[in-house]
Amino acid sequence: MQQGSAGFHPSPVTAVRGLIHATHPLPSIAVTAVALILGLAVGLGSVELWLVAAMVLTGQLSVGWSNDWIDAARDTAVERRDKPIVTGMVSRRAVGVAALAAVVVSIGLGFALAPAVGVANVISVASAWAYNGPLKSTLWSWLPFAVSFGILPVLVTFALPGSPWPMWWVVAAGALLGVAAHFTNVLPDLEGDRRTGVSGLPHRLGARASGLIPFIMLAVVSVLVGIGQVGTAPRPGTAVGVVLGLAIAVTGIVLARTRRPTRSLMRLIMLGALVNVATLAATGMALVVGA
């Protein structure tokens, strides 16, 4: 039943299921996993590691919820049956309250870790919310993804004593992966978005270019990860990881050229991202400037 149906109220169990679904769980879990992997790589203490994970997870939850909260009318207009607000599983108001609560918790956790972490986390989350708001329908739709994903390794290294910066190539890799995720996430919804006035960069470039660009970026990330291994002690599996990342990128390019865009491309980008993150994590403290 539609959310707008008079007198309809979802049961508590249904509402909880709807809230979980509205978090966009797969990307939220993937980004949190990346933060955990990076935290382990740079040797965060157990308390700091789990605080970082909780901060990133609640930030991601707030982003997912705010997306569905802000887009409720647009999603209803195009009958997005994968959206719990549209199907009546949960009310728009409940999703909005959850989004605001999650962002407050995330910001609090950031400042509990360190002032530098808190400030960086505010920038990261604000950037993501800006996409959900005014930037989604502009030529700059890619920018929040570059900023928020580029800041992710900064959140981790700033939690170390002295709040050191990560290496430049780690930040660049994060930013590129973020933009790649933006393109693949938007691809299946291009037509529906156009009907409701959304016109970000992928919409302007078209399906063919928007399918190819993210996997070209994934290939560049694999090269950056390979560059990051130069000058470090050889570690088993790093070369294999770089080659596997490139192979995933090539597979994505082929699929983008030969098949209709689906959300499987997003999953492939996330797989490539996790492979690259695991590979660069093997570098350990070499990820940190001055280490």
C-alpha positions in Angstrom: 0.0 0.0 0.0 1.2 3.5 -0.8 2.6 5.7 1.9 0.0 8.3 1.0 -3.0 6.0 1.6 -5.4 7.4 4.2 -5.3 5.8 7.6 -2.5 3.4 6.8 0.1 2.8 9.5 2.8 0.2 9.2 3.3 -2.3 12.0 6.4 -1.7 14.2 8.1 -4.8 12.7 7.3 -3.6 9.1 8.6 -0.1 10.0 11.8 -1.5 11.3 12.3 -3.5 8.2 11.6 -0.5 6.1 14.1 1.6 8.1 16.8 -1.0 7.5 16.0 -1.2 3.8 16.1 2.6 3.6 19.7 2.7 4.9 20.9 1.4 1.5 22.5 -1.5 3.5 25.0 -2.8 0.9 26.9 0.4 0.3 26.7 1.3 4.0 28.3 -2.0 5.0 30.9 -1.8 2.2 32.1 1.7 3.2 32.2 0.7 6.9 34.2 -2.4 6.0 36.7 -0.2 4.1 37.1 2.0 7.2 37.8 -1.1 9.3 40.3 -2.5 6.9 42.2 0.8 6.7 42.0 1.1 10.5 43.6 -2.4 10.9 46.2 -1.5 8.3 47.5 1.6 10.1 47.3 -0.1 13.6 44.5 1.7 15.3 43.9 0.6 18.8 40.8 -1.5 19.4 38.8 1.3 21.0 39.7 3.8 18.2 39.0 1.2 15.6 35.5 0.5 16.7 34.7 4.1 17.3 35.8 4.9 13.7 33.6 2.0 12.4 30.6 3.2 14.4 31.2 6.8 13.3 31.4 5.8 9.6 28.4 3.4 9.9 26.1 6.0 11.5 27.2 8.6 9.0 26.4 6.2 6.2 23.0 5.4 7.8 22.2 9.1 7.9 23.1 9.5 4.2 20.9 6.5 3.2 18.0 7.7 5.3 18.3 11.3 4.2 18.3 10.2 0.6 15.0 8.4 0.9 13.6 11.2 3.1 14.4 14.0 0.6 13.5 11.9 -2.5 10.2 10.6 -1.2 8.0 12.6 -3.5 10.3 12.0 -6.5 10.4 8.2 -5.8 6.6 8.1 -5.5 6.2 9.9 -8.8 8.2 7.3 -10.7 6.8 4.4 -8.6 10.1 3.2 -7.1 8.8 -0.1 -5.6 12.3 -0.7 -4.1 11.8 2.3 -1.8 10.2 1.5 1.6 8.6 4.9 1.9 6.9 4.5 -1.5 5.6 1.0 -0.6 4.3 2.1 2.8 6.7 0.0 4.9 7.8 3.1 6.9 6.7 6.7 7.1 8.7 9.5 5.6 8.7 11.3 9.0 10.3 8.2 10.7 13.0 8.0 8.1 13.7 11.8 8.5 14.0 11.5 12.3 16.3 8.5 11.9 18.5 10.4 9.5 18.9 13.3 11.9 19.5 11.1 14.9 22.2 9.1 13.0 24.0 12.2 11.9 24.1 13.6 15.4 25.6 10.3 16.7 28.1 10.2 13.9 29.3 13.7 14.6 29.5 13.1 18.3 31.6 10.0 17.8 34.0 11.9 15.5 34.7 14.6 18.1 35.0 11.9 20.8 37.9 10.4 18.8 39.8 13.7 18.1 38.9 17.3 17.1 40.5 16.7 13.7 38.5 13.6 13.1 35.3 15.4 14.1 35.9 18.3 11.7 36.8 15.9 8.8 33.7 13.8 9.5 31.4 16.9 9.5 32.8 17.8 6.1 32.4 14.2 4.8 28.8 13.8 6.0 27.8 17.4 5.0 29.1 16.7 1.5 27.1 13.5 1.2 23.9 15.3 2.4 24.6 18.1 -0.1 24.4 15.5 -2.9 21.0 14.3 -1.6 19.9 17.9 -1.6 20.8 20.5 -4.2 23.8 19.0 -6.0 22.2 15.8 -7.3 20.6 17.7 -10.2 23.7 19.7 -11.2 26.8 19.2 -13.2 28.6 18.9 -9.9 26.8 15.8 -8.8 30.1 13.8 -8.7 31.8 16.2 -6.3 30.3 15.1 -3.0 31.3 11.5 -3.8 34.9 12.6 -4.5 35.0 14.6 -1.3 33.3 12.1 1.0 35.2 9.0 -0.3 38.5 10.9 -0.5 38.1 11.9 3.2 37.5 8.3 4.3 41.2 7.4 4.8 41.7 10.8 6.4 39.1 9.9 9.1 41.1 6.7 9.8 44.6 8.3 10.0 43.4 11.3 11.9 42.3 8.8 14.7 46.0 7.9 15.2 48.1 9.8 17.8 49.1 13.2 16.3 46.4 13.0 13.6 48.7 12.4 10.6 47.6 12.7 7.0 47.3 9.7 4.7 49.5 9.5 1.6 48.2 11.5 -1.4 47.6 8.5 -3.6 45.3 6.9 -0.9 43.2 10.0 -0.9 43.2 10.1 -4.7 42.1 6.5 -4.9 39.3 7.1 -2.4 38.0 10.1 -4.4 38.1 8.2 -7.7 36.3 5.2 -6.2 33.6 7.5 -4.9 33.0 9.1 -8.3 32.9 5.6 -9.8 30.3 4.5 -7.3 28.2 7.6 -8.2 28.1 6.7 -11.9 27.3 3.1 -11.4 24.6 3.8 -8.8 22.8 6.3 -11.0 23.0 4.3 -14.3 19.9 2.1 -13.8 17.8 5.1 -12.8 18.7 7.5 -15.6 15.3 7.5 -17.4 13.3 7.7 -14.2 15.5 10.5 -12.9 15.1 12.5 -16.1 11.3 12.3 -15.7 11.5 14.0 -12.3 14.0 16.7 -13.3 17.2 15.1 -12.0 20.1 15.9 -14.3 23.5 15.2 -12.8 26.7 14.6 -14.7 25.9 11.0 -15.6 22.5 12.0 -17.0 24.2 14.7 -19.2 26.9 12.3 -20.5 24.5 9.4 -21.3 24.4 5.7 -20.5 27.3 4.6 -22.7 29.8 7.0 -21.3 28.5 6.7 -17.8 28.9 3.0 -17.9 32.5 3.2 -19.1 33.9 6.0 -16.9 33.6 4.3 -13.5 35.6 1.2 -14.6 38.2 3.4 -16.2 38.5 5.1 -12.9 38.7 1.7 -11.2 41.6 0.8 -13.4 43.4 4.1 -12.5 42.8 3.3 -8.8 44.5 -0.1 -9.3 47.5 1.7 -10.9 47.6 4.1 -8.0 47.6 1.2 -5.5 50.5 -0.3 -7.5 52.4 3.0 -7.4 51.9 3.0 -3.6 53.8 -0.3 -3.3 56.9 1.3 -4.9 59.6 1.8 -2.2 57.9 -0.5 0.3 59.0 -3.9 1.4 57.5 -6.5 -1.0 54.4 -8.2 0.4 52.8 -11.5 -0.8 49.7 -10.9 -2.8 50.0 -7.2 -3.5 50.8 -7.8 -7.2 48.0 -10.3 -7.4 45.6 -7.7 -5.9 46.6 -5.0 -8.4 46.2 -7.4 -11.3 42.8 -8.6 -9.9 41.7 -5.0 -9.6 42.6 -4.3 -13.2 40.8 -7.5 -14.3 37.6 -6.4 -12.5 37.9 -3.0 -14.3 38.3 -4.6 -17.7 35.3 -6.9 -17.0 33.2 -3.9 -16.1 34.2 -2.1 -19.3 33.1 -5.1 -21.3 29.8 -5.4 -19.5 29.1 -1.7 -19.8 29.6 -1.9 -23.5 27.6 -5.0 -24.2 24.8 -5.1 -21.6 21.9 -2.9 -20.4 23.0 -1.0 -17.2 21.9 -2.7 -14.0 22.8 -2.5 -10.3 25.2 -5.4 -10.8 27.7 -2.8 -12.1 27.5 -1.1 -8.7 28.3 -4.4 -7.0 31.2 -4.9 -9.3 32.6 -1.5 -8.5 32.3 -2.3 -4.7 34.1 -5.6 -5.3 36.9 -3.8 -7.1 37.0 -1.2 -4.4 37.4 -3.9 -1.6 40.1 -5.7 -3.6 42.1 -2.4 -4.0 41.5 -1.5 -0.3 42.7 -4.9 0.8 45.8 -4.6 -1.4 46.8 -1.2 -0.2 46.1 -2.3 3.4 49.0 -4.7 3.1 51.2 -1.6 2.9 50.3 -0.9 6.5 51.9 2.3 8.0 53.3 3.2 4.6 49.8 4.6 4.0 50.6 7.4 6.5 52.7 10.5 5.7 55.9 10.5 7.7 55.5 6.9 9.1 
